[in-house]
């Protein structure tokens, strides 16, 4: 028994020594100029906005607004704090790890043990990786449609078009964080401007008749219950939070968590202002009957508006918004998928070098995303939905468990916002499960 205990203690000591050595080797790259630091943090805030705003924004006004304006008012007030506080908790989960420079998969193992850490890695990858495939399919379909329908060009072979598009997106990621932030910012700013301009453009068409219909309390609460998961995922940028947190560690050292909070507050604010303005403007422009008709047509909101209003301006804006949104969201989701895949490779081949693991992961994601884009399967949306509860659990619940279990996070235990995050997370997860259950029942019936 004694020899077993001694062996265990020696193993723990060796692990601690390795962690200390890793920390010593990790380049901090701390930014000392306050203006440069704020610029760096805001670049990440904009990039995280791009991660959250995917192609689903074209369906978001229909999905979020179909219940009428009263539930939308309540969720508009809730979604900002929900988004900021949950992502702040996940960033603290990584930033406050005693072993600096390690991503969420390694930190989870440190906090909860090897078994739980491996489970988190697998679930993390399984939840985010299919979304990367979806964006590979989405960017191909959107550009193909734009070339043929709006620009009147020829039909480019799908294998060639998807190879070029996915290759361009992957090239940005392979060349590192600096290029990713630059390209992401170049794409996100036009996206913000277009969303804002379209929101203002629709103001003369706003219909306030929905405010005259007061729902009963039961109907109101059920609608909010179903709309919250829609907005949680529309505002979700958790796949990029781990790498964002590591960037904060490198740039700010011990102040990483505070600077991460600053950036995340800006991301949540921009999301609420520009995305919810777009949701409200489209919802009011269509009115209750129009929203229901758009939902039944299964068209993106701008496509439906272009059809009923016969306006070329709106019909051209739809594809451009989708391309910008898919591109920026691909970057953030690639970070999470690559992180999870690297964790799996390290578990299977612990001796593999970092460069080898990165290369294997990049090749795997490129080939599989390219194949998915060529095949163009219709089941990817279902896969994304099934991964929803896992993402919500990692975003809302896992950091809260860590706060009350891990000594490094003990300073955050007495914050009232923790209760809010836990309740919001449980509501989001149960709402997602309810929606998945209904989807499965509809498919079986």
C-alpha positions as CSV (number, residue, x, y, z in Angstrom):
1,X,0.0,0.0,0.0
2,X,2.8,2.4,0.9
3,X,4.7,1.7,-2.3
4,X,1.6,2.3,-4.3
5,X,1.0,5.6,-2.5
6,X,4.7,6.6,-3.0
7,X,4.4,5.8,-6.7
8,X,1.3,7.9,-7.0
9,X,2.9,10.8,-5.2
10,X,5.9,10.6,-7.5
11,X,3.6,10.7,-10.5
12,X,1.8,13.7,-9.2
13,X,5.2,15.4,-8.5
14,X,6.4,14.7,-12.0
15,X,3.1,16.1,-13.5
16,X,3.5,19.3,-11.4
17,X,7.1,19.7,-12.5
18,X,6.1,19.3,-16.1
19,X,3.3,21.9,-15.7
20,X,5.7,24.3,-14.1
21,X,8.2,23.7,-17.0
22,X,5.4,24.2,-19.5
23,X,4.5,27.5,-17.8
24,X,8.1,28.7,-17.9
25,X,8.3,27.9,-21.6
26,X,5.0,29.5,-22.6
27,X,5.6,32.9,-24.2
28,X,3.5,35.5,-22.6
29,X,3.8,38.2,-25.3
30,X,2.1,40.6,-22.9
31,X,1.0,43.9,-24.5
32,X,2.3,46.8,-22.5
33,X,0.8,49.7,-24.5
34,X,-2.8,50.3,-23.2
35,X,-4.1,51.5,-26.6
36,X,-2.6,48.4,-28.4
37,X,-4.1,46.2,-25.7
38,X,-7.6,47.7,-26.2
39,X,-7.3,47.4,-29.9
40,X,-6.3,43.7,-29.6
41,X,-9.2,43.0,-27.2
42,X,-11.7,44.8,-29.4
43,X,-10.5,42.8,-32.5
44,X,-11.3,39.7,-30.6
45,X,-14.7,41.1,-29.5
46,X,-15.5,41.7,-33.2
47,X,-14.3,38.2,-34.2
48,X,-16.4,36.6,-31.5
49,X,-19.4,38.5,-32.9
50,X,-18.6,36.9,-36.3
51,X,-18.5,33.5,-34.7
52,X,-21.9,33.9,-33.2
53,X,-23.6,35.4,-36.3
54,X,-23.8,32.4,-38.7
55,X,-26.0,31.9,-41.7
56,X,-28.9,31.1,-39.3
57,X,-29.3,34.9,-38.9
58,X,-31.4,34.8,-42.1
59,X,-33.9,32.5,-40.4
60,X,-33.5,34.1,-36.9
61,X,-36.2,36.8,-37.3
62,X,-38.8,34.1,-38.2
63,X,-37.8,31.7,-35.5
64,X,-37.5,34.3,-32.8
65,X,-40.4,36.6,-33.8
66,X,-43.1,34.1,-34.8
67,X,-44.5,34.2,-31.2
68,X,-45.3,37.9,-31.5
69,X,-43.7,41.0,-30.0
70,X,-44.4,40.5,-26.3
71,X,-42.2,37.4,-25.9
72,X,-39.6,39.0,-28.1
73,X,-39.5,42.0,-25.7
74,X,-38.7,39.7,-22.7
75,X,-36.1,37.6,-24.5
76,X,-34.5,40.8,-25.9
77,X,-34.0,41.9,-22.3
78,X,-32.7,38.5,-21.1
79,X,-30.4,37.4,-24.0
80,X,-27.7,40.1,-23.3
81,X,-27.0,39.1,-19.7
82,X,-27.4,35.4,-20.6
83,X,-24.8,35.7,-23.4
84,X,-22.3,37.8,-21.5
85,X,-22.4,36.0,-18.2
86,X,-22.3,32.5,-19.6
87,X,-19.4,33.2,-22.0
88,X,-17.6,35.1,-19.2
89,X,-17.8,32.1,-16.9
90,X,-16.4,29.8,-19.7
91,X,-13.5,32.3,-20.3
92,X,-12.7,32.3,-16.6
93,X,-12.8,28.5,-16.7
94,X,-9.7,28.7,-19.0
95,X,-8.1,32.0,-18.0
96,X,-7.9,31.0,-14.3
97,X,-6.4,27.6,-14.8
98,X,-3.1,27.2,-12.8
99,X,-1.6,25.6,-15.9
100,X,-1.3,28.5,-18.3
101,X,-1.4,28.0,-22.1
102,X,-3.6,24.9,-22.1
103,X,-6.9,24.8,-23.9
104,X,-10.3,23.8,-22.6
105,X,-9.8,20.1,-23.2
106,X,-6.7,20.0,-21.0
107,X,-8.1,22.4,-18.4
108,X,-11.3,20.2,-18.0
109,X,-9.0,17.2,-17.3
110,X,-7.1,19.2,-14.7
111,X,-10.2,20.3,-13.0
112,X,-12.4,17.2,-13.1
113,X,-9.9,14.3,-13.7
114,X,-8.7,12.4,-16.8
115,X,-11.9,10.4,-17.4
116,X,-14.2,13.5,-17.3
117,X,-11.7,15.4,-19.3
118,X,-11.7,12.9,-22.1
119,X,-15.5,12.8,-22.1
120,X,-15.7,16.6,-22.3
121,X,-13.2,16.5,-25.2
122,X,-15.2,14.0,-27.1
123,X,-18.5,15.8,-26.5
124,X,-17.0,19.2,-27.3
125,X,-15.7,17.9,-30.6
126,X,-18.9,16.0,-31.5
127,X,-21.0,19.1,-30.8
128,X,-18.9,21.6,-32.8
129,X,-17.4,19.6,-35.7
130,X,-20.7,19.0,-37.4
131,X,-21.3,22.8,-37.5
132,X,-18.0,23.2,-39.4
133,X,-19.4,20.6,-41.9
134,X,-22.6,22.6,-42.1
135,X,-20.7,25.8,-42.9
136,X,-18.8,24.0,-45.7
137,X,-22.1,22.9,-47.2
138,X,-23.6,26.4,-46.6
139,X,-20.9,28.4,-48.2
140,X,-20.9,26.2,-51.3
141,X,-24.7,26.4,-51.7
142,X,-24.8,30.2,-51.1
143,X,-22.0,31.1,-53.5
144,X,-23.3,28.6,-56.1
145,X,-26.8,30.2,-55.9
146,X,-25.3,33.7,-56.1
147,X,-23.3,32.9,-59.2
148,X,-26.2,31.2,-61.0
149,X,-29.2,33.1,-59.9
150,X,-28.1,36.7,-59.1
151,X,-25.0,37.1,-61.3
152,X,-26.2,34.9,-64.2
153,X,-23.0,33.0,-64.3
154,X,-22.2,29.4,-65.3
155,X,-22.7,26.4,-63.0
156,X,-19.3,25.6,-61.5
157,X,-18.7,21.9,-60.7
158,X,-19.5,21.5,-57.1
159,X,-16.3,19.6,-56.2
160,X,-14.2,22.5,-57.7
161,X,-16.2,25.3,-56.1
162,X,-16.3,23.7,-52.6
163,X,-12.5,22.9,-52.9
164,X,-11.7,26.6,-53.6
165,X,-14.1,28.1,-51.0
166,X,-13.1,25.7,-48.1
167,X,-9.5,26.0,-49.1
168,X,-9.7,29.8,-48.8
169,X,-11.3,29.6,-45.3
170,X,-8.8,27.0,-44.2
171,X,-5.9,29.0,-45.4
172,X,-6.9,31.9,-43.2
173,X,-6.9,29.6,-40.1
174,X,-3.6,27.8,-41.0
175,X,-1.7,31.1,-41.1
176,X,-2.5,31.9,-37.5
177,X,-4.4,34.1,-35.1
178,X,-3.2,37.4,-36.5
179,X,-4.4,36.7,-40.0
180,X,-7.7,35.2,-38.7
181,X,-8.4,38.4,-36.7
182,X,-7.6,40.6,-39.6
183,X,-9.7,38.8,-42.1
184,X,-12.5,38.3,-39.6
185,X,-12.6,42.0,-38.9
186,X,-12.6,42.8,-42.6
187,X,-15.7,40.6,-43.0
188,X,-17.5,41.4,-39.8
189,X,-17.6,45.2,-40.2
190,X,-19.4,45.1,-43.6
191,X,-21.8,42.5,-42.0
192,X,-22.6,44.9,-39.1
193,X,-23.1,47.8,-41.6
194,X,-25.4,45.7,-43.9
195,X,-27.5,44.5,-41.0
196,X,-27.9,48.0,-39.7
197,X,-28.7,49.5,-43.1
198,X,-31.3,46.8,-43.8
199,X,-32.9,47.3,-40.4
200,X,-33.3,51.0,-41.1
201,X,-34.5,50.3,-44.6
202,X,-37.4,48.3,-43.4
203,X,-38.6,50.9,-40.8
204,X,-41.3,52.4,-43.2
205,X,-42.9,48.9,-43.4
206,X,-43.1,48.3,-39.7
207,X,-46.5,46.8,-38.6
208,X,-47.4,47.3,-34.9
209,X,-50.6,45.3,-35.0
210,X,-49.0,42.4,-33.1
211,X,-48.9,44.6,-30.0
212,X,-52.7,44.7,-29.8
213,X,-52.8,41.0,-29.1
214,X,-51.9,40.3,-25.5
215,X,-51.1,36.6,-25.0
216,X,-52.2,34.7,-21.8
217,X,-49.5,34.0,-19.2
218,X,-49.3,30.3,-20.1
219,X,-48.9,31.0,-23.8
220,X,-46.4,33.7,-23.1
221,X,-44.2,31.6,-20.9
222,X,-44.2,28.6,-23.3
223,X,-43.2,30.9,-26.2
224,X,-40.4,32.4,-24.2
225,X,-39.3,28.8,-23.3
226,X,-39.1,27.9,-27.0
227,X,-37.5,31.2,-28.1
228,X,-34.7,31.2,-25.6
229,X,-32.8,28.2,-27.1
230,X,-33.1,29.9,-30.6
231,X,-31.4,33.0,-29.3
232,X,-28.9,31.2,-27.2
233,X,-27.5,29.5,-30.3
234,X,-27.8,32.6,-32.4
235,X,-25.6,34.4,-29.9
236,X,-23.4,31.4,-29.1
237,X,-19.6,32.0,-29.6
238,X,-18.4,29.4,-27.2
239,X,-16.4,27.4,-29.8
240,X,-13.9,30.2,-30.0
241,X,-13.8,31.1,-26.2
242,X,-11.0,28.7,-25.3
243,X,-8.6,30.1,-27.9
244,X,-9.8,33.6,-27.1
245,X,-8.9,32.9,-23.5
246,X,-5.5,31.7,-24.4
247,X,-4.9,34.8,-26.4
248,X,-5.9,36.9,-23.4
249,X,-3.4,34.9,-21.3
250,X,-0.6,35.7,-23.8
251,X,-1.5,39.3,-24.1
252,X,-2.4,40.2,-20.5
253,X,-0.9,37.6,-18.2
254,X,-2.6,37.6,-14.8
255,X,-5.1,40.2,-16.0
256,X,-6.4,37.8,-18.7
257,X,-9.8,37.2,-17.1
258,X,-10.5,40.9,-16.5
259,X,-9.6,41.8,-20.1
260,X,-11.6,38.8,-21.4
261,X,-14.6,40.1,-19.5
262,X,-14.1,43.5,-21.1
263,X,-14.1,42.1,-24.6
264,X,-17.0,39.7,-24.0
265,X,-19.2,42.6,-22.7
266,X,-18.5,44.4,-26.0
267,X,-19.4,41.3,-28.0
268,X,-22.7,40.8,-26.2
269,X,-23.6,44.5,-26.6
270,X,-22.9,44.4,-30.3
271,X,-24.9,41.2,-30.7
272,X,-27.9,42.6,-28.9
273,X,-27.9,46.0,-30.6
274,X,-27.3,45.0,-34.2
275,X,-28.7,41.4,-34.3
276,X,-31.8,42.1,-32.3
277,X,-32.4,45.3,-34.2
278,X,-32.4,43.2,-37.4
279,X,-34.7,40.7,-35.8
280,X,-37.1,43.3,-34.6
281,X,-37.1,45.2,-37.9
282,X,-37.8,42.1,-40.0
283,X,-40.4,40.9,-37.6
284,X,-42.3,44.2,-37.6
285,X,-42.0,44.6,-41.4
286,X,-43.6,41.2,-41.9
287,X,-46.2,41.3,-39.1
288,X,-47.7,38.3,-37.4
289,X,-49.3,36.9,-40.6
290,X,-46.2,37.5,-42.7
291,X,-44.0,35.8,-40.1
292,X,-46.2,32.7,-40.1
293,X,-46.2,32.6,-43.9
294,X,-42.5,33.0,-44.1
295,X,-42.1,30.1,-41.6
296,X,-44.3,27.9,-43.7
297,X,-42.4,28.8,-46.9
298,X,-39.1,27.7,-45.3
299,X,-37.3,30.6,-46.9
300,X,-34.7,32.9,-45.3
301,X,-36.4,36.1,-44.1
302,X,-34.8,38.3,-46.8
303,X,-35.7,35.9,-49.6
304,X,-39.3,36.0,-48.4
305,X,-39.3,39.8,-48.1
306,X,-37.8,40.0,-51.6
307,X,-40.5,37.8,-53.0
308,X,-43.5,39.6,-51.4
309,X,-42.1,43.1,-52.0
310,X,-40.3,42.4,-55.4
311,X,-37.2,44.4,-54.4
312,X,-33.9,43.5,-56.0
313,X,-31.9,45.3,-53.2
314,X,-33.1,42.9,-50.6
315,X,-32.8,39.8,-52.8
316,X,-29.1,40.7,-53.4
317,X,-28.3,41.5,-49.8
318,X,-29.4,38.0,-48.6
319,X,-26.6,36.0,-50.3
320,X,-24.0,38.6,-49.2
321,X,-25.1,38.5,-45.6
322,X,-25.0,34.7,-45.7
323,X,-21.5,34.6,-47.2
324,X,-20.1,37.0,-44.7
325,X,-21.8,35.4,-41.8
326,X,-20.8,31.8,-42.8
327,X,-17.2,32.9,-43.3
328,X,-16.8,34.6,-40.0
329,X,-18.6,31.9,-38.1
330,X,-16.5,29.2,-39.8
331,X,-13.4,30.7,-38.3
332,X,-14.7,30.5,-34.7
333,X,-16.2,27.0,-35.0
334,X,-13.0,25.8,-36.7
335,X,-11.0,26.9,-33.6
336,X,-13.3,24.8,-31.4
337,X,-13.4,21.7,-33.7
338,X,-9.7,21.7,-34.2
339,X,-9.2,22.0,-30.4
340,X,-11.4,19.0,-29.7
341,X,-9.8,17.0,-32.5
342,X,-6.3,17.8,-31.2
343,X,-7.4,16.6,-27.8
344,X,-8.6,13.3,-29.2
345,X,-5.4,12.8,-31.2
346,X,-3.3,13.6,-28.1
347,X,-5.2,11.0,-26.1
348,X,-4.7,8.4,-28.8
349,X,-1.0,9.3,-29.6
350,X,0.4,11.2,-26.6
351,X,3.9,11.2,-28.1
352,X,2.8,13.1,-31.3
353,X,4.4,16.5,-31.7
354,X,2.2,19.7,-31.7
355,X,3.0,20.5,-35.3
356,X,2.1,16.9,-36.4
357,X,-1.2,17.0,-34.5
358,X,-2.1,20.4,-36.0
359,X,-1.3,19.1,-39.5
360,X,-3.3,15.9,-39.1
361,X,-6.3,17.9,-37.7
362,X,-6.2,20.5,-40.5
363,X,-6.1,17.8,-43.2
364,X,-8.9,15.8,-41.6
365,X,-11.2,18.8,-41.2
366,X,-10.5,20.0,-44.8
367,X,-11.1,16.7,-46.4
368,X,-14.2,15.8,-44.4
369,X,-15.7,19.3,-44.9
370,X,-15.0,19.1,-48.6
371,X,-16.6,15.7,-48.9
372,X,-19.7,17.0,-47.0
373,X,-19.9,20.0,-49.3
374,X,-19.8,17.8,-52.4
375,X,-22.4,15.3,-51.0
376,X,-24.7,18.1,-49.7
377,X,-26.5,16.0,-47.2
378,X,-29.8,17.2,-45.7
379,X,-29.3,15.7,-42.2
380,X,-26.7,18.1,-41.0
381,X,-29.3,20.5,-39.5
382,X,-30.6,17.6,-37.4
383,X,-27.0,16.8,-36.2
384,X,-26.5,20.4,-35.2
385,X,-29.7,20.3,-33.2
386,X,-28.7,17.1,-31.5
387,X,-25.4,18.7,-30.5
388,X,-27.3,21.6,-29.0
389,X,-27.7,20.3,-25.4
390,X,-24.0,19.5,-25.2
391,X,-22.9,23.0,-26.3
392,X,-25.4,24.5,-23.8
393,X,-24.1,22.3,-21.0
394,X,-20.5,23.2,-21.7
395,X,-21.3,26.9,-21.9
396,X,-23.7,27.2,-19.0
397,X,-23.3,24.3,-16.6
398,X,-19.7,23.1,-16.7
399,X,-18.1,26.5,-15.7
400,X,-20.6,26.7,-12.8
401,X,-19.7,23.3,-11.5
402,X,-16.0,24.2,-11.7
403,X,-16.6,27.5,-9.8
404,X,-17.9,25.5,-6.8
405,X,-15.4,22.7,-7.1
406,X,-12.1,24.1,-8.2
407,X,-10.0,26.2,-5.7
408,X,-8.6,28.5,-8.5
409,X,-12.2,29.7,-9.2
410,X,-13.2,30.1,-5.6
411,X,-13.2,33.9,-5.7
412,X,-16.3,33.7,-8.1
413,X,-18.5,31.6,-5.8
414,X,-20.5,34.3,-4.1
415,X,-21.7,36.1,-7.2
416,X,-25.4,36.3,-7.7
417,X,-24.9,36.0,-11.4
418,X,-24.0,32.3,-10.9
419,X,-27.6,31.5,-10.0
420,X,-28.9,33.4,-13.1
421,X,-26.5,31.5,-15.4
422,X,-27.5,28.1,-13.9
423,X,-31.2,28.8,-14.2
424,X,-30.8,30.2,-17.8
425,X,-28.7,27.2,-18.7
426,X,-31.3,24.7,-17.4
427,X,-34.0,26.5,-19.3
428,X,-32.0,26.6,-22.5
429,X,-31.1,22.9,-22.2
430,X,-34.6,21.8,-21.4
431,X,-36.0,23.9,-24.2
432,X,-33.6,22.4,-26.7
433,X,-34.4,18.8,-25.5
434,X,-38.1,19.6,-25.8
435,X,-37.6,20.9,-29.4
436,X,-35.5,17.8,-30.3
437,X,-38.1,15.5,-28.9
438,X,-40.8,17.2,-31.0
439,X,-38.6,16.9,-34.0
440,X,-38.1,13.2,-33.5
441,X,-41.8,12.6,-32.9
442,X,-42.7,14.5,-36.1
443,X,-40.2,12.5,-38.1
444,X,-41.6,9.2,-36.7
445,X,-45.3,10.2,-37.3
